[in-house]
């Protein structure tokens, strides 16, 4: 039950992830790679969400 609650918190709230926990113990090169991937994913999400938002606004107005 506690494990299910923990998984729910990790998925639903995004308080932390497994990568956030183990990242300080990884080699520097791997840490940098994870940071770059994280930034690229964030930019990708912003672009995708902006396109969806623009399409919805065009339909509304």
C-alpha positions as CSV (number, residue, x, y, z in Angstrom):
1,X,0.0,0.0,0.0
2,X,2.8,2.4,0.9
3,X,4.6,1.6,-2.3
4,X,1.5,2.3,-4.3
5,X,1.1,5.6,-2.6
6,X,4.8,6.5,-3.3
7,X,4.4,5.6,-7.0
8,X,1.2,7.7,-7.1
9,X,3.1,10.7,-5.6
10,X,5.9,10.3,-8.0
11,X,3.7,10.1,-11.0
12,X,0.9,12.5,-10.1
13,X,2.6,15.3,-8.3
14,X,6.1,14.9,-9.9
15,X,7.7,15.9,-6.6
16,X,10.8,14.0,-7.5
17,X,11.8,11.1,-9.7
18,X,14.3,8.3,-9.4
19,X,16.7,10.2,-11.6
20,X,16.6,13.1,-9.2
21,X,17.5,10.7,-6.3
22,X,20.4,8.9,-8.0
23,X,21.8,11.7,-10.1
24,X,24.3,13.0,-7.6
25,X,25.9,9.6,-7.4
26,X,26.3,9.3,-11.2
27,X,29.5,10.2,-13.2
28,X,29.7,13.9,-14.2
29,X,29.3,13.1,-17.9
30,X,26.1,11.2,-17.3
31,X,24.8,14.0,-15.1
32,X,25.4,16.5,-17.9
33,X,23.7,14.2,-20.4
34,X,20.6,13.9,-18.2
35,X,20.4,17.7,-17.7
36,X,20.6,18.3,-21.5
37,X,17.9,15.7,-22.2
38,X,15.8,17.3,-19.5
39,X,16.1,20.7,-21.1
40,X,15.4,19.4,-24.6
41,X,12.3,17.6,-23.3
42,X,11.1,20.8,-21.5
43,X,11.5,22.9,-24.7
44,X,9.8,20.2,-26.7
45,X,6.8,20.2,-24.3
46,X,6.6,24.0,-24.5
47,X,6.5,23.9,-28.3
48,X,3.9,21.2,-28.4
49,X,1.7,22.9,-25.7
50,X,2.0,26.2,-27.6
51,X,0.8,24.6,-30.8
52,X,-2.1,22.9,-29.1
53,X,-3.0,26.2,-27.3
54,X,-2.8,28.1,-30.6
55,X,-5.1,25.6,-32.4
56,X,-7.7,25.8,-29.6
57,X,-7.6,29.6,-29.6
58,X,-8.1,29.7,-33.4
59,X,-11.2,27.4,-33.0
60,X,-12.6,29.6,-30.2
61,X,-12.1,32.9,-31.9
